[in-house]
Amino acid sequence: MLSFRGFIAAIVVTAPALACNTAGDGVADTGAAAAAAVAALPDRTAEAEAIRGLDQRWLRAVQGKHVDSIVALYTPDAATLMPGQEPVTSADGRRAMYTEFVKMGLTDASMNTMGVEFSDDGTMAYDYGTYAGSMNGPDGKPMKDKGSYLNVWRRTGDGWKMVAEMSNSSMPMPAPATPAR
């Protein structure tokens, strides 16, 4: 038979655990929902490799001058932020920008993904890294560029799609043109 003192001890021991395991509606949370949510998340290692693969696919498409393949990697409303340019936030604007970009003839290009991170629910990710390459500048003269990038991805019904990208050149800015006298 449980004594009064034993009964009080049992309440003191179990009450905090019960208080911590109830949802706002008074229903006990066994942790099953949380465990199921974690179990439903995709394999992060495989997903990170998939995103690294999309970065390389983007690079191959740029080098191959395949604008359709480039723009297929983005959501229609993705934001593209590049040095020296106004932000591009429409599919038509991105197509026009990349049509001009591929004409510059990117060669000797590389991308090194330094990391891929995911949102807790696995529906968003970002990757970042460095890039380098050579191309013809706006004046037609060869130029080299290197820098860093940040891409933001969203999981869609069609796989990962880029929703934002930004790059930052590490090269020194060219000297300002001297005014004609």
C-alpha positions in Angstrom: 0.0 0.0 0.0 1.3 3.5 -0.9 1.8 5.7 2.1 0.8 9.4 2.0 4.5 10.3 2.0 5.1 7.9 -1.0 2.1 9.4 -2.8 3.5 13.0 -2.4 6.9 11.8 -3.5 5.4 10.2 -6.6 3.6 13.5 -7.4 6.7 15.6 -6.9 8.7 13.3 -9.2 6.2 12.9 -12.0 4.5 16.3 -12.0 7.4 18.2 -13.7 7.7 15.5 -16.3 4.0 15.7 -17.1 4.0 19.5 -17.2 6.9 19.4 -19.8 5.2 16.8 -22.0 1.8 18.4 -22.6 1.0 20.5 -25.6 -1.0 23.7 -25.3 -4.2 21.8 -25.8 -3.6 19.6 -22.8 -2.8 16.5 -24.8 0.3 14.6 -23.8 3.2 14.8 -26.3 4.9 11.4 -26.4 7.6 12.7 -28.8 6.3 10.5 -31.5 5.5 13.4 -33.7 8.9 14.9 -33.3 10.6 11.6 -34.0 8.4 11.1 -37.1 9.3 14.6 -38.4 13.1 13.9 -38.0 12.7 10.5 -39.6 10.9 12.1 -42.6 13.9 14.5 -43.3 16.0 13.5 -46.3 19.5 12.3 -46.0 21.4 15.6 -45.6 24.7 14.2 -46.9 23.0 13.1 -50.2 21.1 16.4 -50.4 24.3 18.4 -49.9 25.9 16.4 -52.7 22.9 17.1 -54.9 23.3 20.9 -54.3 27.0 20.7 -55.0 26.1 18.9 -58.3 23.7 21.7 -59.2 26.5 24.2 -58.7 28.7 22.2 -61.1 25.7 21.9 -63.6 25.3 25.7 -63.5 29.0 26.1 -64.2 29.0 23.6 -67.1 25.9 25.3 -68.6 27.6 28.7 -68.4 30.7 27.4 -70.0 28.6 25.7 -72.7 26.6 28.8 -73.3 23.3 27.0 -72.5 21.1 29.7 -71.2 18.0 27.5 -71.0 19.9 25.1 -68.8 21.0 27.9 -66.6 17.6 29.5 -66.1 16.0 26.1 -65.4 17.9 26.0 -62.1 16.0 29.0 -60.7 12.5 29.8 -59.4 10.8 32.4 -61.6 11.1 35.0 -58.9 14.6 34.3 -57.8 16.9 37.2 -56.8 20.2 37.5 -58.6 22.7 39.9 -57.1 25.9 40.4 -59.0 28.7 43.0 -58.6 28.2 46.2 -60.6 24.6 45.3 -61.6 21.1 46.1 -60.4 19.3 43.2 -58.7 17.5 40.9 -61.2 14.2 39.4 -59.8 12.4 38.2 -62.8 12.8 35.2 -65.1 13.0 37.4 -68.2 15.6 39.6 -66.6 17.7 36.6 -65.6 17.5 35.2 -69.1 18.7 38.5 -70.5 21.5 38.8 -68.0 22.8 35.3 -68.6 22.4 35.6 -72.4 24.9 38.5 -72.2 27.1 36.8 -69.6 27.7 33.6 -71.6 28.8 35.8 -74.6 31.8 36.7 -72.4 33.2 33.2 -72.9 34.0 31.9 -69.4 37.1 29.6 -69.4 39.4 28.1 -66.9 36.5 28.2 -64.5 36.1 26.5 -61.1 33.8 26.6 -58.2 34.7 25.3 -54.7 31.7 24.7 -52.5 32.9 25.3 -48.9 29.6 24.3 -47.2 26.0 23.4 -47.5 23.5 24.1 -44.7 19.8 23.2 -44.4 16.8 24.7 -42.6 15.5 22.6 -39.8 12.6 21.2 -41.9 14.9 20.5 -44.9 12.9 22.6 -47.3 15.6 25.4 -47.7 19.3 25.3 -48.0 22.2 27.5 -48.8 25.7 26.8 -50.1 28.7 29.1 -50.3 32.2 28.9 -51.7 34.7 30.4 -54.0 34.9 30.8 -57.8 37.6 31.7 -60.3 37.7 32.0 -64.1 38.7 34.0 -67.1 36.5 35.7 -69.7 36.4 38.6 -72.1 35.5 41.8 -70.4 33.0 44.3 -71.7 35.7 46.0 -73.7 36.6 42.6 -75.3 39.9 42.3 -73.4 40.6 39.1 -71.4 40.1 39.4 -67.7 40.3 37.2 -64.7 37.9 37.1 -61.8 37.8 35.3 -58.5 35.6 35.7 -55.5 33.0 34.1 -53.4 29.4 33.2 -53.8 26.2 32.4 -51.8 23.3 30.5 -53.3 19.9 29.9 -51.5 17.9 26.9 -52.6 14.3 25.8 -52.0 13.1 22.2 -52.4 10.3 22.1 -54.9 8.3 19.4 -56.6 10.9 19.5 -59.4 13.9 19.2 -56.9 16.1 22.0 -55.6 15.7 25.4 -57.3 17.7 28.5 -56.6 15.8 31.4 -55.0 18.7 33.8 -54.5 22.3 34.1 -55.5 25.0 36.6 -54.8 28.6 36.8 -55.8 31.4 39.0 -54.6 34.6 39.5 -56.6 37.8 39.5 -54.7 39.7 41.3 -57.5 40.6 44.9 -57.0 38.3 47.4 -58.6 39.7 48.9 -61.8 41.1 52.4 -61.5 38.6 55.1 -62.4 39.0 56.5 -65.9 40.8 59.8 -66.0 38.6 62.6 -67.4 39.5 63.9 -70.8 41.0 67.4 -70.7 
